[in-house]
Amino acid sequence: MAGMQRALRAAKRALQAGEVPVGAALWLPDGRWFVGRNRVRARRDPTAHAEMEAIRKAARALGNERLAGAVLFVSVEPCCMCAGAIALARIARLVYGAPEPKTGAVESRFALFASAQIHRPAITAGILEDEARALMRAFFEARR
């Protein structure tokens, strides 16, 4: 899947930069792509997650905070902050690779989209999961 491959390439760049290797690629129905990667350490910003970067770029380019019809590909299951941003942006579909058992807010730890009061994107999990998991494992093993 081209979108997940874009997200994984961004995650590899994050790993090379010493960041937690998460990458995101957001596709808009007009064919434009917006890619983000974790930059928390580089920017000294706890909100500089891959998903947030891709969503911000797309919203600025579109001139609208609503990203109707958008598909967001993320290498790892989004956290609460990023899942909230996905809902607020009204992203149509979320596709992610590896689950995140400690902070995942889609299915693993929390189920943010289970609430009827919040926008729920269509969700596809486990796409290129092994590759995404290998990047996360490489990052954390190098720090032990």
PyMOL commands that set and color helices and strands:
alter all, ss='L'
color gray80, all
select helices_A, chain A and resi 2-16+40-43+50-62+80-88+112-114+129-142
alter helices_A, ss='H'
color red, helices_A
select strands_A, chain A and resi 23-27+33-37+71-76+93-98+122-125
alter strands_A, ss='S'
color yellow, strands_A
deselect
rebuild
show_as cartoon
